[in-house]
Amino acid sequence: MTCQCEVCETLIRSSATVADGLEPALMGFVMRFGMSEPVAVYDVNAVIRGFTEAGCSDSEAWERFEFNVIGAWAGDRTPFFLWQCAGYR
């Protein structure tokens, strides 16, 4: 995986849990009070786009996302998946 952000590269190489195959959709990492480690954040639309570009239909891509991605649990370091709200006020 390549990243222009030194902090992201360090997190990827060290402790952060990243989802295999979803690297193009990686947006960054989040932290909040009570979290001991940074957690990866992925763009949902980019994940779905990656699945459809790999040959899934739209419905297959969403099913794969819901079952295999959202349905995977890796403990407290399970990645976040973000729906961006462009222009929300």
PyMOL commands that place a pseudoatom at each C-alpha (Angstrom):
pseudoatom trace, name=CA, resn=MET, resi=1, chain=A, elem=C, hetatm=0, pos=[0.000, 0.000, 0.000]
pseudoatom trace, name=CA, resn=THR, resi=2, chain=A, elem=C, hetatm=0, pos=[1.239, 3.493, -0.714]
pseudoatom trace, name=CA, resn=CYS, resi=3, chain=A, elem=C, hetatm=0, pos=[0.292, 6.586, 1.183]
pseudoatom trace, name=CA, resn=GLN, resi=4, chain=A, elem=C, hetatm=0, pos=[1.632, 10.122, 1.046]
pseudoatom trace, name=CA, resn=CYS, resi=5, chain=A, elem=C, hetatm=0, pos=[1.017, 10.642, 4.736]
pseudoatom trace, name=CA, resn=GLU, resi=6, chain=A, elem=C, hetatm=0, pos=[3.886, 9.557, 6.976]
pseudoatom trace, name=CA, resn=VAL, resi=7, chain=A, elem=C, hetatm=0, pos=[1.532, 9.012, 9.911]
pseudoatom trace, name=CA, resn=CYS, resi=8, chain=A, elem=C, hetatm=0, pos=[-0.690, 6.692, 7.845]
pseudoatom trace, name=CA, resn=GLU, resi=9, chain=A, elem=C, hetatm=0, pos=[2.314, 4.708, 6.613]
pseudoatom trace, name=CA, resn=THR, resi=10, chain=A, elem=C, hetatm=0, pos=[3.517, 4.278, 10.192]
pseudoatom trace, name=CA, resn=LEU, resi=11, chain=A, elem=C, hetatm=0, pos=[0.074, 3.128, 11.364]
pseudoatom trace, name=CA, resn=ILE, resi=12, chain=A, elem=C, hetatm=0, pos=[-0.274, 0.688, 8.470]
pseudoatom trace, name=CA, resn=ARG, resi=13, chain=A, elem=C, hetatm=0, pos=[3.112, -0.869, 9.237]
pseudoatom trace, name=CA, resn=SER, resi=14, chain=A, elem=C, hetatm=0, pos=[2.523, -1.071, 12.970]
pseudoatom trace, name=CA, resn=SER, resi=15, chain=A, elem=C, hetatm=0, pos=[-0.586, -1.619, 14.986]
pseudoatom trace, name=CA, resn=ALA, resi=16, chain=A, elem=C, hetatm=0, pos=[-3.593, -0.515, 12.969]
pseudoatom trace, name=CA, resn=THR, resi=17, chain=A, elem=C, hetatm=0, pos=[-5.931, -3.162, 11.580]
pseudoatom trace, name=CA, resn=VAL, resi=18, chain=A, elem=C, hetatm=0, pos=[-6.506, -2.632, 7.865]
pseudoatom trace, name=CA, resn=ALA, resi=19, chain=A, elem=C, hetatm=0, pos=[-8.908, -4.539, 5.629]
pseudoatom trace, name=CA, resn=ASP, resi=20, chain=A, elem=C, hetatm=0, pos=[-7.161, -6.682, 3.013]
pseudoatom trace, name=CA, resn=GLY, resi=21, chain=A, elem=C, hetatm=0, pos=[-8.008, -5.673, -0.532]
pseudoatom trace, name=CA, resn=LEU, resi=22, chain=A, elem=C, hetatm=0, pos=[-9.698, -2.414, 0.414]
pseudoatom trace, name=CA, resn=GLU, resi=23, chain=A, elem=C, hetatm=0, pos=[-6.577, -0.242, 0.330]
pseudoatom trace, name=CA, resn=PRO, resi=24, chain=A, elem=C, hetatm=0, pos=[-7.874, 2.097, -2.437]
pseudoatom trace, name=CA, resn=ALA, resi=25, chain=A, elem=C, hetatm=0, pos=[-10.832, 2.979, -0.197]
pseudoatom trace, name=CA, resn=LEU, resi=26, chain=A, elem=C, hetatm=0, pos=[-8.726, 3.796, 2.895]
pseudoatom trace, name=CA, resn=MET, resi=27, chain=A, elem=C, hetatm=0, pos=[-9.435, 7.375, 3.942]
pseudoatom trace, name=CA, resn=GLY, resi=28, chain=A, elem=C, hetatm=0, pos=[-7.297, 7.549, 7.057]
pseudoatom trace, name=CA, resn=PHE, resi=29, chain=A, elem=C, hetatm=0, pos=[-7.482, 6.741, 10.744]
pseudoatom trace, name=CA, resn=VAL, resi=30, chain=A, elem=C, hetatm=0, pos=[-9.601, 7.939, 13.663]
pseudoatom trace, name=CA, resn=MET, resi=31, chain=A, elem=C, hetatm=0, pos=[-9.124, 8.144, 17.392]
pseudoatom trace, name=CA, resn=ARG, resi=32, chain=A, elem=C, hetatm=0, pos=[-11.327, 9.262, 20.255]
pseudoatom trace, name=CA, resn=PHE, resi=33, chain=A, elem=C, hetatm=0, pos=[-11.245, 9.227, 24.005]
pseudoatom trace, name=CA, resn=GLY, resi=34, chain=A, elem=C, hetatm=0, pos=[-11.261, 5.671, 25.305]
pseudoatom trace, name=CA, resn=MET, resi=35, chain=A, elem=C, hetatm=0, pos=[-9.684, 4.147, 22.196]
pseudoatom trace, name=CA, resn=SER, resi=36, chain=A, elem=C, hetatm=0, pos=[-6.247, 2.706, 22.826]
pseudoatom trace, name=CA, resn=GLU, resi=37, chain=A, elem=C, hetatm=0, pos=[-5.266, 2.411, 19.145]
pseudoatom trace, name=CA, resn=PRO, resi=38, chain=A, elem=C, hetatm=0, pos=[-6.067, 4.329, 15.950]
pseudoatom trace, name=CA, resn=VAL, resi=39, chain=A, elem=C, hetatm=0, pos=[-8.716, 2.663, 13.781]
pseudoatom trace, name=CA, resn=ALA, resi=40, chain=A, elem=C, hetatm=0, pos=[-8.843, 2.681, 9.969]
pseudoatom trace, name=CA, resn=VAL, resi=41, chain=A, elem=C, hetatm=0, pos=[-11.674, 4.463, 8.138]
pseudoatom trace, name=CA, resn=TYR, resi=42, chain=A, elem=C, hetatm=0, pos=[-12.832, 3.435, 4.661]
pseudoatom trace, name=CA, resn=ASP, resi=43, chain=A, elem=C, hetatm=0, pos=[-15.047, 5.174, 2.099]
pseudoatom trace, name=CA, resn=VAL, resi=44, chain=A, elem=C, hetatm=0, pos=[-18.144, 2.986, 1.553]
pseudoatom trace, name=CA, resn=ASN, resi=45, chain=A, elem=C, hetatm=0, pos=[-18.682, 4.246, -1.994]
pseudoatom trace, name=CA, resn=ALA, resi=46, chain=A, elem=C, hetatm=0, pos=[-15.066, 3.441, -2.906]
pseudoatom trace, name=CA, resn=VAL, resi=47, chain=A, elem=C, hetatm=0, pos=[-15.435, -0.070, -1.445]
pseudoatom trace, name=CA, resn=ILE, resi=48, chain=A, elem=C, hetatm=0, pos=[-18.587, -0.708, -3.501]
pseudoatom trace, name=CA, resn=ARG, resi=49, chain=A, elem=C, hetatm=0, pos=[-16.936, 0.758, -6.617]
pseudoatom trace, name=CA, resn=GLY, resi=50, chain=A, elem=C, hetatm=0, pos=[-13.958, -1.566, -6.114]
pseudoatom trace, name=CA, resn=PHE, resi=51, chain=A, elem=C, hetatm=0, pos=[-16.249, -4.585, -5.908]
pseudoatom trace, name=CA, resn=THR, resi=52, chain=A, elem=C, hetatm=0, pos=[-18.155, -3.619, -9.058]
pseudoatom trace, name=CA, resn=GLU, resi=53, chain=A, elem=C, hetatm=0, pos=[-14.899, -2.941, -10.938]
pseudoatom trace, name=CA, resn=ALA, resi=54, chain=A, elem=C, hetatm=0, pos=[-13.815, -6.456, -9.913]
pseudoatom trace, name=CA, resn=GLY, resi=55, chain=A, elem=C, hetatm=0, pos=[-16.912, -7.890, -11.619]
pseudoatom trace, name=CA, resn=CYS, resi=56, chain=A, elem=C, hetatm=0, pos=[-19.694, -7.837, -9.010]
pseudoatom trace, name=CA, resn=SER, resi=57, chain=A, elem=C, hetatm=0, pos=[-23.118, -6.505, -9.941]
pseudoatom trace, name=CA, resn=ASP, resi=58, chain=A, elem=C, hetatm=0, pos=[-24.396, -3.651, -7.758]
pseudoatom trace, name=CA, resn=SER, resi=59, chain=A, elem=C, hetatm=0, pos=[-26.497, -6.020, -5.672]
pseudoatom trace, name=CA, resn=GLU, resi=60, chain=A, elem=C, hetatm=0, pos=[-23.625, -8.504, -5.332]
pseudoatom trace, name=CA, resn=ALA, resi=61, chain=A, elem=C, hetatm=0, pos=[-21.277, -5.688, -4.284]
pseudoatom trace, name=CA, resn=TRP, resi=62, chain=A, elem=C, hetatm=0, pos=[-23.682, -4.510, -1.560]
pseudoatom trace, name=CA, resn=GLU, resi=63, chain=A, elem=C, hetatm=0, pos=[-24.268, -8.070, -0.361]
pseudoatom trace, name=CA, resn=ARG, resi=64, chain=A, elem=C, hetatm=0, pos=[-20.524, -8.700, -0.201]
pseudoatom trace, name=CA, resn=PHE, resi=65, chain=A, elem=C, hetatm=0, pos=[-20.035, -5.418, 1.685]
pseudoatom trace, name=CA, resn=GLU, resi=66, chain=A, elem=C, hetatm=0, pos=[-22.815, -6.120, 4.192]
pseudoatom trace, name=CA, resn=PHE, resi=67, chain=A, elem=C, hetatm=0, pos=[-21.888, -9.755, 4.837]
pseudoatom trace, name=CA, resn=ASN, resi=68, chain=A, elem=C, hetatm=0, pos=[-18.102, -9.937, 4.457]
pseudoatom trace, name=CA, resn=VAL, resi=69, chain=A, elem=C, hetatm=0, pos=[-17.011, -6.415, 5.313]
pseudoatom trace, name=CA, resn=ILE, resi=70, chain=A, elem=C, hetatm=0, pos=[-19.485, -4.936, 7.796]
pseudoatom trace, name=CA, resn=GLY, resi=71, chain=A, elem=C, hetatm=0, pos=[-20.128, -8.416, 9.171]
pseudoatom trace, name=CA, resn=ALA, resi=72, chain=A, elem=C, hetatm=0, pos=[-16.463, -8.951, 10.054]
pseudoatom trace, name=CA, resn=TRP, resi=73, chain=A, elem=C, hetatm=0, pos=[-15.498, -8.177, 13.635]
pseudoatom trace, name=CA, resn=ALA, resi=74, chain=A, elem=C, hetatm=0, pos=[-11.866, -7.661, 14.664]
pseudoatom trace, name=CA, resn=GLY, resi=75, chain=A, elem=C, hetatm=0, pos=[-12.491, -6.438, 18.171]
pseudoatom trace, name=CA, resn=ASP, resi=76, chain=A, elem=C, hetatm=0, pos=[-11.959, -2.833, 19.206]
pseudoatom trace, name=CA, resn=ARG, resi=77, chain=A, elem=C, hetatm=0, pos=[-9.767, -2.258, 16.163]
pseudoatom trace, name=CA, resn=THR, resi=78, chain=A, elem=C, hetatm=0, pos=[-12.476, -3.178, 13.635]
pseudoatom trace, name=CA, resn=PRO, resi=79, chain=A, elem=C, hetatm=0, pos=[-12.356, -0.529, 10.882]
pseudoatom trace, name=CA, resn=PHE, resi=80, chain=A, elem=C, hetatm=0, pos=[-14.989, 2.156, 10.422]
pseudoatom trace, name=CA, resn=PHE, resi=81, chain=A, elem=C, hetatm=0, pos=[-16.860, 2.596, 7.116]
pseudoatom trace, name=CA, resn=LEU, resi=82, chain=A, elem=C, hetatm=0, pos=[-17.971, 6.116, 6.230]
pseudoatom trace, name=CA, resn=TRP, resi=83, chain=A, elem=C, hetatm=0, pos=[-20.791, 7.355, 4.039]
pseudoatom trace, name=CA, resn=GLN, resi=84, chain=A, elem=C, hetatm=0, pos=[-19.803, 10.864, 3.053]
pseudoatom trace, name=CA, resn=CYS, resi=85, chain=A, elem=C, hetatm=0, pos=[-22.546, 13.491, 3.149]
pseudoatom trace, name=CA, resn=ALA, resi=86, chain=A, elem=C, hetatm=0, pos=[-21.530, 16.022, 0.531]
pseudoatom trace, name=CA, resn=GLY, resi=87, chain=A, elem=C, hetatm=0, pos=[-23.123, 19.398, 1.071]
pseudoatom trace, name=CA, resn=TYR, resi=88, chain=A, elem=C, hetatm=0, pos=[-24.936, 18.460, 4.286]
pseudoatom trace, name=CA, resn=ARG, resi=89, chain=A, elem=C, hetatm=0, pos=[-25.883, 21.521, 6.351]
for i in range(1, 89): cmd.bond("trace and resi %d" % i, "trace and resi %d" % (i + 1))
show_as sticks, trace
zoom trace
